[in-house]
Amino acid sequence: MFYRENGQFKTSYRADQQIFPISQDRIAIVLVLAFAFLAVPALASDYLFRAILIPFLIFSLAAVGVNILVGYCGQISLGSGAFMAVGAYGAYNFFVRIPGMPLIPALILGGLCATAFGILFGLPSLRVKGLYLAVATLAAQFFSDWMFLRIKWFTLDTPSGSVSVSNLQVFGLPIESALSKYLFCLAILALMALMAKNLVRGAIGREWMAIRDMDVAAAVIGIRPMFAKLSAFAVSSFIVGVAGALWAFIYLGAWEPAAFSVDQSFKLLFMVIIGGMGSIMGSFFGAAFIVVLPIALNQFLPLLAGAFGIEISTAGVSHAELMIFGGLIVWFLIVEPHGLAKLWSIGKQKLRLWPFPH
């Protein structure tokens, strides 16, 4: 079978600890990246870029950030929408208030603002955990909604809290077309996903997982719970904040605080749960599930109803889409509670052992 590691010998620790230790995986990831950077721009339409691909890339980045906190460190958070909002408005203020501020430094500074905000609301994790921590992080969501609606300084004194950006450029190249936005988001996602993967493979990642599995035992063997938890909040909030800035700058263009409501927090948490907690690959699976499935249902339901001679209104399609989507999430969590990443792992393991039973 083509997916075997026979004859692939490791002669050093560095080779044994590679991100993709099997050569077939390395070839596959290179092909996927080549397809994403070269083939998709040549084949996809503007609708596909704007409706599916760009939201998928940004949500994947945000899901990676949430997965670091929830999946790898075990700290349940319902404030991801707030961290996205802080990243978006922080980047906006740097971009607008500082003349000539480039786009990429503005995004990074927005992520750093989200980092400070995340550490502040991560302090309760030193005392509480589980559902109590989820409620504590939910306070960040309500606080950010109030802050960006009531404190007009953040929105340059606009009465509604609505702001907009235009004339985006990177290294002198305009970021206006759907293709340029897609390539920009894809490049940032690839770099930050690689950074996140290396972090969770390193010493700090092992500390996060030790805290997740049993924080008391981790403290006994010398791991500092305070550093591990707050560092997870910091890294997660930075990545989610950059994703929020991309969502505002690249996808929306003009936004208000309602664009980062508590619905975004729940949506990101569902992505992590469905994709697989404690898996960078699972973040991509979960984002694809959440982004693509509602659009597919919206296109498929009217055709299905028409095949049976049933007329269904737009509102009926919307309600049916929500019911089916929710039902599928519940069904999937019952059938495979460890997420799509677990199915992917099982499939690869069976390929390595095929045709022998497993």
GUBAMAR-650349 format. One record per residue (C-alpha): y, z, x; chain; residue in one letter; residue number from 1. Coordinates in pm, 1 decimal, always signed. Layout:
<nodes>
+----------+----------+----------+---+---+-----+
:        y :        z :        x : c : r :   k :
+----------+----------+----------+---+---+-----+
:        Y :        Z :        X : A : a : NUM :
...
+----------+----------+----------+---+---+-----+
</nodes>
This chain:
<nodes>
+----------+----------+----------+---+---+-----+
:        y :        z :        x : c : r :   k :
+----------+----------+----------+---+---+-----+
:     +0.0 :     +0.0 :     +0.0 : A : m :   1 :
:   +353.1 :    -74.6 :   +121.7 : A : f :   2 :
:   +480.1 :   +285.5 :    +87.0 : A : y :   3 :
:   +281.6 :   +458.3 :   +360.5 : A : r :   4 :
:   +385.1 :   +648.0 :   +672.9 : A : e :   5 :
:    +73.6 :   +562.4 :   +874.5 : A : n :   6 :
:   +163.7 :   +494.1 :  +1236.4 : A : g :   7 :
:   +511.3 :   +646.4 :  +1206.9 : A : q :   8 :
:   +499.5 :   +920.1 :  +1469.8 : A : f :   9 :
:   +771.9 :  +1178.4 :  +1526.2 : A : k :  10 :
:   +830.3 :  +1262.6 :  +1893.1 : A : t :  11 :
:  +1133.2 :  +1495.5 :  +1857.3 : A : s :  12 :
:  +1279.2 :  +1753.1 :  +1621.5 : A : y :  13 :
:  +1572.3 :  +1520.7 :  +1553.0 : A : r :  14 :
:  +1333.8 :  +1249.0 :  +1431.5 : A : a :  15 :
:  +1143.2 :  +1498.1 :  +1219.2 : A : d :  16 :
:  +1463.7 :  +1620.8 :  +1050.4 : A : q :  17 :
:  +1604.7 :  +1280.6 :   +957.4 : A : q :  18 :
:  +1758.5 :  +1238.7 :   +611.4 : A : i :  19 :
:  +1508.4 :   +958.7 :   +545.8 : A : f :  20 :
:  +1203.5 :  +1034.2 :   +766.0 : A : p :  21 :
:   +997.4 :   +739.5 :   +635.1 : A : i :  22 :
:  +1108.4 :   +397.5 :   +756.1 : A : s :  23 :
:  +1057.6 :   +245.3 :   +410.1 : A : q :  24 :
:  +1315.6 :   +489.3 :   +272.5 : A : d :  25 :
:  +1565.2 :   +390.1 :   +540.1 : A : r :  26 :
:  +1511.8 :    +21.5 :   +463.8 : A : i :  27 :
:  +1546.3 :    +89.3 :    +90.5 : A : a :  28 :
:  +1874.7 :   +277.2 :   +127.0 : A : i :  29 :
:  +2019.4 :     +1.1 :   +346.4 : A : v :  30 :
:  +1919.4 :   -257.3 :    +83.8 : A : l :  31 :
:  +2070.6 :    -48.1 :   -195.4 : A : v :  32 :
:  +2399.0 :    -10.9 :     -6.3 : A : l :  33 :
:  +2403.8 :   -382.4 :    +77.1 : A : a :  34 :
:  +2344.3 :   -464.2 :   -289.0 : A : f :  35 :
:  +2618.4 :   -223.8 :   -401.3 : A : a :  36 :
:  +2876.9 :   -346.5 :   -148.7 : A : f :  37 :
:  +2793.2 :   -718.3 :   -141.7 : A : l :  38 :
:  +2590.9 :   -833.2 :   -442.0 : A : a :  39 :
:  +2749.5 :   -627.7 :   -720.4 : A : v :  40 :
:  +3107.2 :   -747.9 :   -644.8 : A : p :  41 :
:  +2980.9 :  -1107.3 :   -665.0 : A : a :  42 :
:  +2781.0 :  -1061.1 :   -987.4 : A : l :  43 :
:  +2953.1 :   -798.8 :  -1203.4 : A : a :  44 :
:  +3222.4 :   -870.3 :  -1461.8 : A : s :  45 :
:  +3548.3 :   -681.3 :  -1512.0 : A : d :  46 :
:  +3401.0 :   -509.4 :  -1818.9 : A : y :  47 :
:  +3101.2 :   -388.6 :  -1618.8 : A : l :  48 :
:  +3329.3 :   -252.4 :  -1346.4 : A : f :  49 :
:  +3567.8 :    -70.7 :  -1581.2 : A : r :  50 :
:  +3325.5 :    +54.7 :  -1848.0 : A : a :  51 :
:  +3017.5 :   +145.8 :  -1644.6 : A : i :  52 :
:  +3030.1 :   +116.9 :  -1265.8 : A : l :  53 :
:  +3358.6 :   +295.7 :  -1184.9 : A : i :  54 :
:  +3289.1 :   +590.2 :  -1425.0 : A : p :  55 :
:  +2935.6 :   +610.2 :  -1285.8 : A : f :  56 :
:  +3058.8 :   +633.3 :   -926.3 : A : l :  57 :
:  +3320.2 :   +899.0 :  -1003.2 : A : i :  58 :
:  +3085.1 :  +1107.1 :  -1217.4 : A : f :  59 :
:  +2819.5 :  +1079.9 :   -945.2 : A : s :  60 :
:  +3063.5 :  +1226.0 :   -694.6 : A : l :  61 :
:  +3157.8 :  +1507.9 :   -932.1 : A : a :  62 :
:  +2789.5 :  +1575.9 :  -1006.9 : A : a :  63 :
:  +2718.9 :  +1603.5 :   -632.2 : A : v :  64 :
:  +2986.5 :  +1871.8 :   -611.9 : A : g :  65 :
:  +2854.6 :  +2062.7 :   -913.5 : A : v :  66 :
:  +2498.2 :  +2035.3 :   -779.6 : A : n :  67 :
:  +2598.5 :  +2207.3 :   -455.9 : A : i :  68 :
:  +2722.1 :  +2507.5 :   -652.4 : A : l :  69 :
:  +2471.2 :  +2517.4 :   -938.6 : A : v :  70 :
:  +2162.6 :  +2354.9 :   -790.5 : A : g :  71 :
:  +2172.6 :  +2466.1 :   -427.8 : A : y :  72 :
:  +2354.0 :  +2801.3 :   -452.3 : A : c :  73 :
:  +2244.7 :  +2899.6 :   -803.6 : A : g :  74 :
:  +2594.6 :  +2990.1 :   -927.7 : A : q :  75 :
:  +2636.0 :  +2868.5 :  -1285.9 : A : i :  76 :
:  +2981.3 :  +2718.2 :  -1340.1 : A : s :  77 :
:  +3152.9 :  +2594.1 :  -1654.4 : A : l :  78 :
:  +3486.7 :  +2535.2 :  -1481.9 : A : g :  79 :
:  +3419.6 :  +2194.2 :  -1328.1 : A : s :  80 :
:  +3667.0 :  +2024.5 :  -1561.5 : A : g :  81 :
:  +3935.3 :  +2266.2 :  -1440.6 : A : a :  82 :
:  +3858.8 :  +2185.8 :  -1075.7 : A : f :  83 :
:  +3886.2 :  +1813.9 :  -1160.0 : A : m :  84 :
:  +4222.0 :  +1877.7 :  -1328.3 : A : a :  85 :
:  +4357.3 :  +2075.3 :  -1031.1 : A : v :  86 :
:  +4246.2 :  +1798.7 :   -795.4 : A : g :  87 :
:  +4410.8 :  +1533.5 :  -1013.8 : A : a :  88 :
:  +4743.4 :  +1711.0 :  -1064.3 : A : y :  89 :
:  +4750.9 :  +1834.8 :   -705.2 : A : g :  90 :
:  +4703.4 :  +1481.1 :   -572.0 : A : a :  91 :
:  +4963.3 :  +1355.7 :   -822.7 : A : y :  92 :
:  +5228.7 :  +1602.2 :   -704.7 : A : n :  93 :
:  +5170.8 :  +1521.4 :   -338.4 : A : f :  94 :
:  +5168.0 :  +1148.6 :   -414.2 : A : f :  95 :
:  +5489.2 :  +1150.7 :   -619.0 : A : v :  96 :
:  +5696.2 :  +1422.8 :   -453.6 : A : r :  97 :
:  +5645.1 :  +1316.5 :    -89.7 : A : i :  98 :
:  +5796.2 :   +971.7 :    -23.8 : A : p :  99 :
:  +5551.7 :   +728.2 :   +129.2 : A : g : 100 :
:  +5249.7 :   +955.7 :    +84.3 : A : m : 101 :
:  +4935.1 :   +742.1 :   +137.1 : A : p : 102 :
:  +4666.0 :   +751.3 :   -129.3 : A : l : 103 :
:  +4377.3 :   +889.6 :    +79.3 : A : i : 104 :
:  +4569.8 :  +1193.1 :   +217.8 : A : p : 105 :
:  +4693.0 :  +1263.4 :   -136.4 : A : a : 106 :
:  +4332.3 :  +1267.4 :   -261.4 : A : l : 107 :
:  +4228.4 :  +1499.4 :    +23.1 : A : i : 108 :
:  +4519.7 :  +1736.2 :    -43.3 : A : l : 109 :
:  +4430.9 :  +1736.5 :   -413.4 : A : g : 110 :
:  +4076.6 :  +1832.1 :   -316.4 : A : g : 111 :
:  +4212.2 :  +2116.6 :   -101.2 : A : l : 112 :
:  +4414.9 :  +2243.8 :   -397.2 : A : c : 113 :
:  +4094.2 :  +2245.7 :   -601.1 : A : a : 114 :
:  +3923.4 :  +2430.0 :   -312.9 : A : t : 115 :
:  +4179.3 :  +2713.7 :   -327.6 : A : a : 116 :
:  +4150.2 :  +2725.4 :   -707.1 : A : f : 117 :
:  +3769.4 :  +2729.8 :   -685.9 : A : g : 118 :
:  +3764.2 :  +3013.7 :   -431.9 : A : i : 119 :
:  +3998.7 :  +3215.6 :   -654.7 : A : l : 120 :
:  +3774.2 :  +3179.3 :   -958.6 : A : f : 121 :
:  +3463.8 :  +3214.8 :   -742.4 : A : g : 122 :
:  +3552.6 :  +3573.8 :   -655.7 : A : l : 123 :
:  +3375.0 :  +3707.7 :   -968.9 : A : p : 124 :
:  +3049.7 :  +3563.9 :   -825.7 : A : s : 125 :
:  +3055.5 :  +3850.1 :   -575.1 : A : l : 126 :
:  +3003.6 :  +4093.9 :   -860.7 : A : r : 127 :
:  +2839.2 :  +3907.5 :  -1149.8 : A : v : 128 :
:  +2589.2 :  +3625.0 :  -1187.1 : A : k : 129 :
:  +2406.9 :  +3423.0 :  -1451.5 : A : g : 130 :
:  +2571.7 :  +3392.2 :  -1791.7 : A : l : 131 :
:  +2840.2 :  +3645.1 :  -1695.6 : A : y : 132 :
:  +2948.2 :  +3419.2 :  -1409.8 : A : l : 133 :
:  +2943.9 :  +3117.8 :  -1643.2 : A : a : 134 :
:  +3187.6 :  +3298.4 :  -1874.6 : A : v : 135 :
:  +3404.9 :  +3397.1 :  -1577.2 : A : a : 136 :
:  +3427.4 :  +3036.1 :  -1457.6 : A : t : 137 :
:  +3499.1 :  +2923.9 :  -1813.4 : A : l : 138 :
:  +3820.9 :  +3123.2 :  -1780.1 : A : a : 139 :
:  +3927.4 :  +2870.6 :  -1513.0 : A : a : 140 :
:  +3900.3 :  +2597.1 :  -1774.6 : A : q : 141 :
:  +4125.4 :  +2773.7 :  -2024.9 : A : f : 142 :
:  +4368.9 :  +2876.0 :  -1753.0 : A : f : 143 :
:  +4406.3 :  +2520.4 :  -1622.3 : A : s : 144 :
:  +4459.5 :  +2385.2 :  -1975.1 : A : d : 145 :
:  +4738.2 :  +2638.2 :  -2028.2 : A : w : 146 :
:  +4888.3 :  +2586.8 :  -1682.3 : A : m : 147 :
:  +4924.5 :  +2209.7 :  -1699.7 : A : f : 148 :
:  +5051.6 :  +2216.6 :  -2056.7 : A : l : 149 :
:  +5303.0 :  +2501.2 :  -2023.0 : A : r : 150 :
:  +5425.4 :  +2486.4 :  -1662.5 : A : i : 151 :
:  +5627.8 :  +2166.3 :  -1660.6 : A : k : 152 :
:  +5674.4 :  +2163.4 :  -1283.0 : A : w : 153 :
:  +5321.9 :  +2030.3 :  -1235.6 : A : f : 154 :
:  +5397.3 :  +1729.4 :  -1456.9 : A : t : 155 :
:  +5752.1 :  +1661.7 :  -1332.5 : A : l : 156 :
:  +5898.4 :  +1812.6 :  -1651.9 : A : d : 157 :
:  +5733.7 :  +1567.4 :  -1890.8 : A : t : 158 :
:  +5718.8 :  +1737.5 :  -2233.7 : A : p : 159 :
:  +5365.4 :  +1625.9 :  -2323.6 : A : s : 160 :
:  +5207.1 :  +1686.1 :  -1984.9 : A : g : 161 :
:  +5121.2 :  +1317.2 :  -1961.4 : A : s : 162 :
:  +5170.5 :  +1153.9 :  -1619.4 : A : v : 163 :
:  +5089.0 :   +819.0 :  -1461.4 : A : s : 164 :
:  +5060.1 :   +651.5 :  -1122.9 : A : v : 165 :
:  +5095.9 :   +290.2 :  -1014.4 : A : s : 166 :
:  +5120.1 :    +67.4 :   -707.3 : A : n : 167 :
:  +4821.3 :   +227.2 :   -536.7 : A : l : 168 :
:  +4749.4 :   +101.3 :   -186.0 : A : q : 169 :
:  +4503.5 :   +181.2 :    +92.4 : A : v : 170 :
:  +4590.8 :    +58.8 :   +443.4 : A : f : 171 :
:  +4837.0 :   -182.7 :   +287.3 : A : g : 172 :
:  +4578.7 :   -331.4 :    +49.5 : A : l : 173 :
:  +4656.4 :   -295.0 :   -323.7 : A : p : 174 :
:  +4410.6 :   -100.4 :   -540.4 : A : i : 175 :
:  +4485.9 :   -270.3 :   -870.6 : A : e : 176 :
:  +4193.5 :   -496.8 :   -961.7 : A : s : 177 :
:  +3865.9 :   -366.0 :  -1100.7 : A : a : 178 :
:  +3681.2 :   -491.5 :   -791.0 : A : l : 179 :
:  +3911.1 :   -312.6 :   -544.9 : A : s : 180 :
:  +3883.8 :    +10.0 :   -746.4 : A : k : 181 :
:  +3505.4 :    -17.4 :   -748.5 : A : y : 182 :
:  +3481.3 :    -71.8 :   -372.9 : A : l : 183 :
:  +3722.5 :   +214.0 :   -302.5 : A : f : 184 :
:  +3526.7 :   +459.1 :   -519.8 : A : c : 185 :
:  +3195.8 :   +337.7 :   -373.4 : A : l : 186 :
:  +3314.7 :   +392.4 :    -16.2 : A : a : 187 :
:  +3435.3 :   +746.4 :    -91.2 : A : i : 188 :
:  +3113.6 :   +829.1 :   -278.1 : A : l : 189 :
:  +2894.4 :   +704.8 :     +9.0 : A : a : 190 :
:  +3086.3 :   +907.6 :   +268.4 : A : l : 191 :
:  +3099.8 :  +1228.7 :    +66.5 : A : m : 192 :
:  +2736.4 :  +1205.9 :    -47.4 : A : a : 193 :
:  +2633.7 :  +1171.3 :   +319.3 : A : l : 194 :
:  +2849.4 :  +1473.0 :   +405.0 : A : m : 195 :
:  +2695.3 :  +1676.6 :   +121.0 : A : a : 196 :
:  +2341.1 :  +1577.7 :   +220.4 : A : k : 197 :
:  +2400.1 :  +1688.5 :   +578.0 : A : n : 198 :
:  +2553.0 :  +2017.0 :   +461.8 : A : l : 199 :
:  +2257.0 :  +2111.0 :   +242.9 : A : v : 200 :
:  +2015.9 :  +2022.7 :   +527.3 : A : r : 201 :
:  +2199.9 :  +2246.2 :   +773.5 : A : g : 202 :
:  +2229.9 :  +2620.0 :   +824.6 : A : a : 203 :
:  +2487.9 :  +2666.2 :   +550.1 : A : i : 204 :
:  +2266.9 :  +2480.2 :   +303.7 : A : g : 205 :
:  +1975.1 :  +2708.2 :   +385.5 : A : r : 206 :
:  +2202.6 :  +3007.1 :   +323.5 : A : e : 207 :
:  +2297.9 :  +2867.9 :    -18.4 : A : w : 208 :
:  +1933.9 :  +2819.2 :   -113.1 : A : m : 209 :
:  +1840.5 :  +3167.3 :     +7.1 : A : a : 210 :
:  +2114.6 :  +3315.3 :   -212.4 : A : i : 211 :
:  +1990.3 :  +3103.8 :   -503.9 : A : r : 212 :
:  +1628.2 :  +3214.0 :   -465.0 : A : d : 213 :
:  +1691.9 :  +3588.2 :   -413.7 : A : m : 214 :
:  +2030.0 :  +3716.9 :   -308.0 : A : d : 215 :
:  +1910.5 :  +4068.6 :   -225.0 : A : v : 216 :
:  +1641.2 :  +3940.8 :    +12.1 : A : a : 217 :
:  +1893.0 :  +3699.6 :   +166.1 : A : a : 218 :
:  +2130.0 :  +3987.8 :   +238.7 : A : a : 219 :
:  +1845.3 :  +4187.7 :   +395.1 : A : v : 220 :
:  +1767.4 :  +3911.5 :   +646.7 : A : i : 221 :
:  +2131.6 :  +3887.9 :   +754.2 : A : g : 222 :
:  +2285.7 :  +3624.2 :   +525.9 : A : i : 223 :
:  +2635.7 :  +3717.3 :   +408.1 : A : r : 224 :
:  +2644.3 :  +3675.6 :    +27.1 : A : p : 225 :
:  +3023.5 :  +3671.8 :    +19.4 : A : m : 226 :
:  +3050.8 :  +3388.2 :   +271.5 : A : f : 227 :
:  +2763.3 :  +3189.6 :   +119.8 : A : a : 228 :
:  +2889.3 :  +3208.2 :   -239.2 : A : k : 229 :
:  +3255.1 :  +3143.6 :   -163.1 : A : l : 230 :
:  +3171.8 :  +2858.8 :    +76.1 : A : s : 231 :
:  +2961.8 :  +2699.4 :   -199.8 : A : a : 232 :
:  +3255.5 :  +2733.2 :   -440.7 : A : f : 233 :
:  +3490.5 :  +2587.9 :   -177.4 : A : a : 234 :
:  +3278.8 :  +2282.9 :    -91.5 : A : v : 235 :
:  +3186.7 :  +2218.1 :   -454.3 : A : s : 236 :
:  +3547.9 :  +2249.5 :   -573.2 : A : s : 237 :
:  +3671.5 :  +2014.8 :   -299.3 : A : f : 238 :
:  +3425.9 :  +1741.4 :   -395.8 : A : i : 239 :
:  +3488.6 :  +1789.2 :   -768.4 : A : v : 240 :
:  +3865.5 :  +1793.4 :   -705.4 : A : g : 241 :
:  +3851.0 :  +1460.8 :   -519.1 : A : v : 242 :
:  +3641.9 :  +1321.5 :   -806.0 : A : a : 243 :
:  +3905.5 :  +1444.9 :  -1053.3 : A : g : 244 :
:  +4180.4 :  +1274.8 :   -853.2 : A : a : 245 :
:  +3979.7 :   +950.9 :   -850.9 : A : l : 246 :
:  +3919.3 :   +981.9 :  -1225.8 : A : w : 247 :
:  +4292.7 :  +1018.8 :  -1285.1 : A : a : 248 :
:  +4428.6 :   +771.9 :  -1028.8 : A : f : 249 :
:  +4163.5 :   +500.9 :  -1031.8 : A : i : 250 :
:  +3997.5 :   +511.1 :  -1373.9 : A : y : 251 :
:  +4267.0 :   +640.3 :  -1611.0 : A : l : 252 :
:  +4596.7 :   +554.6 :  -1441.8 : A : g : 253 :
:  +4779.5 :   +768.5 :  -1700.1 : A : a : 254 :
:  +4643.4 :  +1102.8 :  -1818.4 : A : w : 255 :
:  +4718.9 :  +1438.7 :  -1976.6 : A : e : 256 :
:  +4545.5 :  +1780.7 :  -1951.4 : A : p : 257 :
:  +4311.6 :  +1692.0 :  -2240.8 : A : a : 258 :
:  +4145.5 :  +1437.1 :  -2009.4 : A : a : 259 :
:  +3989.1 :  +1732.5 :  -1824.8 : A : f : 260 :
:  +3879.6 :  +1942.4 :  -2120.8 : A : s : 261 :
:  +3578.2 :  +2171.3 :  -2137.4 : A : v : 262 :
:  +3376.3 :  +1867.0 :  -2250.4 : A : d : 263 :
:  +3396.9 :  +1738.3 :  -1893.6 : A : q : 264 :
:  +3255.9 :  +2065.7 :  -1763.2 : A : s : 265 :
:  +2960.0 :  +2051.1 :  -1999.6 : A : f : 266 :
:  +2904.4 :  +1683.0 :  -1925.0 : A : k : 267 :
:  +2887.3 :  +1748.4 :  -1550.3 : A : l : 268 :
:  +2651.0 :  +2041.4 :  -1602.2 : A : l : 269 :
:  +2424.1 :  +1819.7 :  -1817.1 : A : f : 270 :
:  +2423.7 :  +1557.6 :  -1539.4 : A : m : 271 :
:  +2298.4 :  +1814.9 :  -1290.0 : A : v : 272 :
:  +2034.1 :  +1955.8 :  -1526.5 : A : i : 273 :
:  +1904.3 :  +1615.0 :  -1635.2 : A : i : 274 :
:  +1918.3 :  +1460.0 :  -1288.8 : A : g : 275 :
:  +1760.0 :  +1756.2 :  -1115.3 : A : g : 276 :
:  +1911.8 :  +2074.3 :   -978.1 : A : m : 277 :
:  +1907.6 :  +2106.2 :   -600.4 : A : g : 278 :
:  +1886.5 :  +1730.3 :   -542.1 : A : s : 279 :
:  +2162.7 :  +1497.0 :   -422.1 : A : i : 280 :
:  +1963.2 :  +1202.0 :   -555.7 : A : m : 281 :
:  +1936.3 :  +1380.3 :   -890.4 : A : g : 282 :
:  +2316.1 :  +1377.0 :   -919.6 : A : s : 283 :
:  +2307.7 :   +995.0 :   -925.8 : A : f : 284 :
:  +2025.1 :   +989.0 :  -1181.2 : A : f : 285 :
:  +2204.8 :  +1234.5 :  -1407.7 : A : g : 286 :
:  +2534.0 :  +1044.1 :  -1388.1 : A : a : 287 :
:  +2356.4 :   +717.2 :  -1471.9 : A : a : 288 :
:  +2184.9 :   +881.1 :  -1770.3 : A : f : 289 :
:  +2507.5 :  +1029.4 :  -1910.4 : A : i : 290 :
:  +2723.3 :   +719.7 :  -1850.6 : A : v : 291 :
:  +2486.8 :   +435.4 :  -1938.7 : A : v : 292 :
:  +2286.4 :   +577.7 :  -2229.7 : A : l : 293 :
:  +2575.3 :   +619.9 :  -2479.8 : A : p : 294 :
:  +2695.2 :   +265.1 :  -2408.2 : A : i : 295 :
:  +2341.6 :   +129.7 :  -2449.5 : A : a : 296 :
:  +2297.0 :   +317.2 :  -2776.5 : A : l : 297 :
:  +2632.4 :   +190.7 :  -2902.1 : A : n : 298 :
:  +2519.7 :   -167.0 :  -2838.5 : A : q : 299 :
:  +2160.4 :   -124.9 :  -2954.3 : A : f : 300 :
:  +2200.1 :    +73.6 :  -3279.7 : A : l : 301 :
:  +2390.0 :   -196.7 :  -3478.8 : A : p : 302 :
:  +2129.9 :   -456.1 :  -3373.3 : A : l : 303 :
:  +1844.9 :   -227.3 :  -3477.1 : A : l : 304 :
:  +2007.3 :   -148.1 :  -3811.7 : A : a : 305 :
:  +2073.3 :   -518.4 :  -3873.6 : A : g : 306 :
:  +1707.7 :   -601.6 :  -3804.2 : A : a : 307 :
:  +1610.7 :   -372.5 :  -4094.2 : A : f : 308 :
:  +1884.4 :   -505.5 :  -4320.5 : A : g : 309 :
:  +2092.7 :   -189.0 :  -4299.7 : A : i : 310 :
:  +2468.7 :   -202.7 :  -4270.3 : A : e : 311 :
:  +2608.0 :    +71.5 :  -4050.0 : A : i : 312 :
:  +2976.2 :   +146.4 :  -3998.1 : A : s : 313 :
:  +3144.8 :   +213.5 :  -3668.0 : A : t : 314 :
:  +3173.0 :   +583.3 :  -3755.9 : A : a : 315 :
:  +2802.8 :   +589.1 :  -3847.1 : A : g : 316 :
:  +2714.2 :   +433.5 :  -3512.0 : A : v : 317 :
:  +2923.3 :   +696.7 :  -3335.1 : A : s : 318 :
:  +2754.1 :   +985.3 :  -3520.0 : A : h : 319 :
:  +2405.3 :   +841.5 :  -3472.9 : A : a : 320 :
:  +2478.3 :   +789.0 :  -3103.9 : A : e : 321 :
:  +2569.2 :  +1156.0 :  -3061.4 : A : l : 322 :
:  +2261.2 :  +1275.8 :  -3251.9 : A : m : 323 :
:  +2019.2 :  +1052.0 :  -3060.6 : A : i : 324 :
:  +2185.3 :  +1134.0 :  -2730.9 : A : f : 325 :
:  +2158.2 :  +1508.3 :  -2794.7 : A : g : 326 :
:  +1798.7 :  +1474.6 :  -2913.2 : A : g : 327 :
:  +1703.6 :  +1280.3 :  -2601.6 : A : l : 328 :
:  +1857.5 :  +1546.6 :  -2378.6 : A : i : 329 :
:  +1657.9 :  +1821.8 :  -2553.8 : A : v : 330 :
:  +1337.9 :  +1614.6 :  -2546.4 : A : w : 331 :
:  +1381.2 :  +1534.1 :  -2180.9 : A : f : 332 :
:  +1442.1 :  +1896.1 :  -2083.5 : A : l : 333 :
:  +1121.8 :  +1997.3 :  -2263.0 : A : i : 334 :
:   +911.7 :  +1718.8 :  -2107.7 : A : v : 335 :
:  +1053.5 :  +1739.4 :  -1753.1 : A : e : 336 :
:  +1269.2 :  +2051.0 :  -1699.9 : A : p : 337 :
:  +1307.9 :  +1976.3 :  -1328.0 : A : h : 338 :
:  +1497.3 :  +1655.5 :  -1397.1 : A : g : 339 :
:  +1470.7 :  +1288.3 :  -1314.8 : A : l : 340 :
:  +1466.7 :  +1364.1 :   -942.2 : A : a : 341 :
:  +1131.9 :  +1539.5 :   -987.9 : A : k : 342 :
:   +987.9 :  +1230.1 :  -1156.8 : A : l : 343 :
:  +1120.0 :  +1021.4 :   -867.6 : A : w : 344 :
:   +955.8 :  +1258.4 :   -617.4 : A : s : 345 :
:   +624.2 :  +1252.4 :   -804.7 : A : i : 346 :
:   +631.1 :   +873.2 :   -816.8 : A : g : 347 :
:   +687.5 :   +848.9 :   -440.8 : A : k : 348 :
:   +408.4 :  +1097.4 :   -374.1 : A : q : 349 :
:   +165.3 :   +899.0 :   -586.8 : A : k : 350 :
:   +259.0 :   +580.6 :   -401.6 : A : l : 351 :
:   +183.9 :   +749.2 :    -70.1 : A : r : 352 :
:   -164.6 :   +850.7 :   -191.6 : A : l : 353 :
:   -251.2 :   +540.6 :   -396.6 : A : w : 354 :
:   -524.0 :   +440.4 :   -484.8 : A : p : 355 :
:   -670.4 :   +789.0 :   -440.5 : A : f : 356 :
:   -631.8 :  +1037.1 :   -729.8 : A : p : 357 :
:   -368.1 :  +1308.9 :   -714.5 : A : h : 358 :
+----------+----------+----------+---+---+-----+
</nodes>
